[in-house]
Amino acid sequence: MGYGGGYGGQNSMFVLIVVLFILLIIVGTNYGGFSGGY
């Protein structure tokens, strides 16, 4: 299931953006500890 079954087209792009944003937050907390603003 996951990304292949329930998501299609634009929704898969939205999920991709959300995942990248979460990774960005994780990397930000590892390096700056929310010092950047978020």
C-alpha distance matrix in Angstrom:
0.0 3.8 6.4 5.9 5.0 7.0 9.3 12.1 15.4 17.2 14.5 12.8 16.4 16.8 14.0 15.5 18.9 18.0 16.7 19.9 21.9 20.8 21.6 24.9 25.7 25.0 27.3 29.8 30.1 30.6 33.4 35.0 34.0 33.5 36.9 35.6 35.2 31.6
3.8 0.0 3.8 5.7 6.3 6.9 8.0 11.2 14.1 15.2 12.3 10.3 13.6 13.8 10.6 12.1 15.4 14.3 12.9 16.2 18.2 17.0 17.9 21.1 22.0 21.4 23.7 26.1 26.5 27.0 29.8 31.3 30.4 29.8 33.1 31.9 31.4 27.8
6.4 3.8 0.0 3.8 6.0 6.5 5.8 8.3 10.7 12.0 9.5 6.9 10.2 11.0 8.2 9.3 12.8 12.5 11.4 14.2 16.5 16.1 16.9 19.8 21.1 21.0 22.9 25.2 26.1 26.8 29.1 30.6 30.1 29.2 32.3 30.7 30.3 26.9
5.9 5.7 3.8 0.0 3.8 6.2 6.1 7.5 10.3 12.6 10.8 8.4 11.9 13.4 11.2 12.1 15.7 15.9 14.9 17.5 20.0 19.8 20.4 23.2 24.7 24.6 26.3 28.7 29.8 30.3 32.6 34.1 33.7 32.9 36.0 34.2 33.9 30.5
5.0 6.3 6.0 3.8 0.0 3.8 5.8 7.7 11.3 13.6 11.3 10.2 14.0 14.8 12.9 14.6 17.9 17.6 17.1 20.1 22.1 21.7 22.8 25.7 26.8 26.8 28.8 31.1 31.9 32.6 35.1 36.4 35.7 34.7 37.9 36.3 35.6 32.1
7.0 6.9 6.5 6.2 3.8 0.0 3.8 6.8 10.5 11.9 9.0 9.0 12.7 12.7 11.1 13.7 16.4 15.8 16.0 19.1 20.5 20.3 21.9 24.5 25.3 25.7 28.0 29.9 30.6 31.8 34.2 35.2 34.3 33.0 36.2 34.5 33.5 30.0
9.3 8.0 5.8 6.1 5.8 3.8 0.0 3.8 7.1 8.2 5.6 5.4 9.1 9.5 8.4 10.7 13.4 13.4 13.9 16.6 18.1 18.5 20.1 22.3 23.5 24.2 26.2 27.9 29.1 30.3 32.4 33.3 32.7 31.2 34.3 32.3 31.4 28.0
12.1 11.2 8.3 7.5 7.7 6.8 3.8 0.0 3.8 6.2 5.5 5.5 8.4 9.9 10.0 11.6 14.0 15.0 15.7 17.8 19.5 20.5 21.8 23.7 25.3 26.3 27.9 29.6 31.1 32.3 34.1 35.0 34.7 33.1 35.9 33.6 32.8 29.6
15.4 14.1 10.7 10.3 11.3 10.5 7.1 3.8 0.0 3.8 5.5 5.5 6.7 9.0 10.3 11.1 12.9 14.7 15.8 17.1 18.9 20.5 21.7 23.1 25.0 26.3 27.5 29.0 31.0 32.2 33.6 34.4 34.5 32.7 35.2 32.6 31.9 29.0
17.2 15.2 12.0 12.6 13.6 11.9 8.2 6.2 3.8 0.0 3.8 5.4 5.1 6.3 8.8 9.8 10.7 12.5 14.4 15.4 16.6 18.6 20.1 21.1 22.8 24.6 25.8 26.9 28.9 30.5 31.7 32.2 32.2 30.1 32.5 29.8 28.9 26.1
14.5 12.3 9.5 10.8 11.3 9.0 5.6 5.5 5.5 3.8 0.0 3.8 5.3 4.9 6.2 8.6 9.8 10.5 12.3 14.2 15.2 16.5 18.4 19.8 21.1 22.6 24.4 25.5 27.1 28.7 30.4 30.8 30.5 28.5 31.2 28.8 27.8 24.7
12.8 10.3 6.9 8.4 10.2 9.0 5.4 5.5 5.5 5.4 3.8 0.0 3.8 5.4 5.0 6.1 8.7 9.8 10.5 12.3 14.2 15.3 16.5 18.3 20.0 21.1 22.5 24.2 25.8 27.0 28.7 29.6 29.5 27.9 30.6 28.3 27.7 24.6
16.4 13.6 10.2 11.9 14.0 12.7 9.1 8.4 6.7 5.1 5.3 3.8 0.0 3.8 5.4 5.0 6.2 8.7 9.9 10.6 12.3 14.3 15.4 16.4 18.5 20.0 21.0 22.4 24.5 25.8 27.0 27.7 27.9 26.1 28.5 25.9 25.4 22.6
16.8 13.8 11.0 13.4 14.8 12.7 9.5 9.9 9.0 6.3 4.9 5.4 3.8 0.0 3.8 5.4 5.1 6.2 8.7 9.9 10.5 12.4 14.3 15.2 16.6 18.5 20.0 20.9 22.7 24.5 25.9 26.2 26.0 23.9 26.5 24.0 23.1 20.1
14.0 10.6 8.2 11.2 12.9 11.1 8.4 10.0 10.3 8.8 6.2 5.0 5.4 3.8 0.0 3.8 5.4 5.0 6.1 8.6 9.8 10.5 12.3 14.1 15.3 16.5 18.4 19.8 21.2 22.7 24.5 25.2 24.8 23.1 26.0 23.9 23.2 19.9
15.5 12.1 9.3 12.1 14.6 13.7 10.7 11.6 11.1 9.8 8.6 6.1 5.0 5.4 3.8 0.0 3.8 5.4 5.2 6.2 8.6 9.9 10.6 12.3 14.3 15.4 16.5 18.2 20.1 21.2 22.7 23.7 23.8 22.4 25.0 22.7 22.6 19.6
18.9 15.4 12.8 15.7 17.9 16.4 13.4 14.0 12.9 10.7 9.8 8.7 6.2 5.1 5.4 3.8 0.0 3.8 5.5 5.1 6.1 8.6 9.9 10.4 12.4 14.3 15.2 16.2 18.4 19.9 21.1 21.6 21.8 19.9 22.3 19.8 19.4 16.6
18.0 14.3 12.5 15.9 17.6 15.8 13.4 15.0 14.7 12.5 10.5 9.8 8.7 6.2 5.0 5.4 3.8 0.0 3.8 5.5 5.0 6.2 8.6 9.7 10.6 12.4 14.3 15.1 16.6 18.5 20.1 20.4 20.0 18.2 21.0 18.9 18.2 14.9
16.7 12.9 11.4 14.9 17.1 16.0 13.9 15.7 15.8 14.4 12.3 10.5 9.9 8.7 6.1 5.2 5.5 3.8 0.0 3.8 5.4 5.1 6.2 8.6 9.9 10.6 12.3 14.1 15.4 16.6 18.5 19.5 19.2 18.1 21.1 19.3 19.2 15.9
19.9 16.2 14.2 17.5 20.1 19.1 16.6 17.8 17.1 15.4 14.2 12.3 10.6 9.9 8.6 6.2 5.1 5.5 3.8 0.0 3.8 5.4 5.1 6.1 8.7 9.8 10.5 12.1 14.3 15.3 16.5 17.5 17.9 16.8 19.2 17.1 17.5 14.6
21.9 18.2 16.5 20.0 22.1 20.5 18.1 19.5 18.9 16.6 15.2 14.2 12.3 10.5 9.8 8.6 6.1 5.0 5.4 3.8 0.0 3.8 5.4 4.9 6.3 8.7 9.9 10.4 12.4 14.3 15.4 15.7 15.7 13.9 16.5 14.3 14.1 11.1
20.8 17.0 16.1 19.8 21.7 20.3 18.5 20.5 20.5 18.6 16.5 15.3 14.3 12.4 10.5 9.9 8.6 6.2 5.1 5.4 3.8 0.0 3.8 5.3 5.1 6.2 8.7 9.7 10.6 12.4 14.4 15.0 14.3 13.1 16.2 14.9 14.7 11.3
21.6 17.9 16.9 20.4 22.8 21.9 20.1 21.8 21.7 20.1 18.4 16.5 15.4 14.3 12.3 10.6 9.9 8.6 6.2 5.1 5.4 3.8 0.0 3.8 5.4 5.0 6.1 8.4 9.9 10.5 12.4 13.8 13.8 13.4 16.2 14.9 15.7 12.8
24.9 21.1 19.8 23.2 25.7 24.5 22.3 23.7 23.1 21.1 19.8 18.3 16.4 15.2 14.1 12.3 10.4 9.7 8.6 6.1 4.9 5.3 3.8 0.0 3.8 5.5 5.2 6.0 8.6 9.9 10.7 11.4 12.1 11.1 13.4 11.6 12.6 10.2
25.7 22.0 21.1 24.7 26.8 25.3 23.5 25.3 25.0 22.8 21.1 20.0 18.5 16.6 15.3 14.3 12.4 10.6 9.9 8.7 6.3 5.1 5.4 3.8 0.0 3.8 5.5 4.9 6.2 8.6 10.0 10.0 9.5 8.3 11.3 10.2 10.6 7.6
25.0 21.4 21.0 24.6 26.8 25.7 24.2 26.3 26.3 24.6 22.6 21.1 20.0 18.5 16.5 15.4 14.3 12.4 10.6 9.8 8.7 6.2 5.0 5.5 3.8 0.0 3.8 5.4 5.2 6.2 8.8 10.0 9.3 9.6 12.7 12.5 13.4 10.7
27.3 23.7 22.9 26.3 28.8 28.0 26.2 27.9 27.5 25.8 24.4 22.5 21.0 20.0 18.4 16.5 15.2 14.3 12.3 10.5 9.9 8.7 6.1 5.2 5.5 3.8 0.0 3.8 5.5 5.0 6.3 8.3 9.1 9.9 12.0 11.5 13.5 11.6
29.8 26.1 25.2 28.7 31.1 29.9 27.9 29.6 29.0 26.9 25.5 24.2 22.4 20.9 19.8 18.2 16.2 15.1 14.1 12.1 10.4 9.7 8.4 6.0 4.9 5.4 3.8 0.0 3.8 5.4 5.3 5.5 6.4 6.4 8.3 7.8 9.8 8.5
30.1 26.5 26.1 29.8 31.9 30.6 29.1 31.1 31.0 28.9 27.1 25.8 24.5 22.7 21.2 20.1 18.4 16.6 15.4 14.3 12.4 10.6 9.9 8.6 6.2 5.2 5.5 3.8 0.0 3.8 5.5 5.4 4.1 5.5 8.2 9.2 10.7 9.1
30.6 27.0 26.8 30.3 32.6 31.8 30.3 32.3 32.2 30.5 28.7 27.0 25.8 24.5 22.7 21.2 19.9 18.5 16.6 15.3 14.3 12.4 10.5 9.9 8.6 6.2 5.0 5.4 3.8 0.0 3.8 6.2 6.2 8.8 10.7 11.8 13.9 12.7
33.4 29.8 29.1 32.6 35.1 34.2 32.4 34.1 33.6 31.7 30.4 28.7 27.0 25.9 24.5 22.7 21.1 20.1 18.5 16.5 15.4 14.4 12.4 10.7 10.0 8.8 6.3 5.3 5.5 3.8 0.0 3.8 6.1 8.5 9.0 10.0 12.9 12.7
35.0 31.3 30.6 34.1 36.4 35.2 33.3 35.0 34.4 32.2 30.8 29.6 27.7 26.2 25.2 23.7 21.6 20.4 19.5 17.5 15.7 15.0 13.8 11.4 10.0 10.0 8.3 5.5 5.4 6.2 3.8 0.0 3.8 5.6 5.3 6.8 9.7 10.2
34.0 30.4 30.1 33.7 35.7 34.3 32.7 34.7 34.5 32.2 30.5 29.5 27.9 26.0 24.8 23.8 21.8 20.0 19.2 17.9 15.7 14.3 13.8 12.1 9.5 9.3 9.1 6.4 4.1 6.2 6.1 3.8 0.0 3.8 5.4 7.9 9.5 9.2
33.5 29.8 29.2 32.9 34.7 33.0 31.2 33.1 32.7 30.1 28.5 27.9 26.1 23.9 23.1 22.4 19.9 18.2 18.1 16.8 13.9 13.1 13.4 11.1 8.3 9.6 9.9 6.4 5.5 8.8 8.5 5.6 3.8 0.0 3.8 5.4 5.9 5.5
36.9 33.1 32.3 36.0 37.9 36.2 34.3 35.9 35.2 32.5 31.2 30.6 28.5 26.5 26.0 25.0 22.3 21.0 21.1 19.2 16.5 16.2 16.2 13.4 11.3 12.7 12.0 8.3 8.2 10.7 9.0 5.3 5.4 3.8 0.0 3.8 5.6 7.5
35.6 31.9 30.7 34.2 36.3 34.5 32.3 33.6 32.6 29.8 28.8 28.3 25.9 24.0 23.9 22.7 19.8 18.9 19.3 17.1 14.3 14.9 14.9 11.6 10.2 12.5 11.5 7.8 9.2 11.8 10.0 6.8 7.9 5.4 3.8 0.0 3.8 6.0
35.2 31.4 30.3 33.9 35.6 33.5 31.4 32.8 31.9 28.9 27.8 27.7 25.4 23.1 23.2 22.6 19.4 18.2 19.2 17.5 14.1 14.7 15.7 12.6 10.6 13.4 13.5 9.8 10.7 13.9 12.9 9.7 9.5 5.9 5.6 3.8 0.0 3.8
31.6 27.8 26.9 30.5 32.1 30.0 28.0 29.6 29.0 26.1 24.7 24.6 22.6 20.1 19.9 19.6 16.6 14.9 15.9 14.6 11.1 11.3 12.8 10.2 7.6 10.7 11.6 8.5 9.1 12.7 12.7 10.2 9.2 5.5 7.5 6.0 3.8 0.0
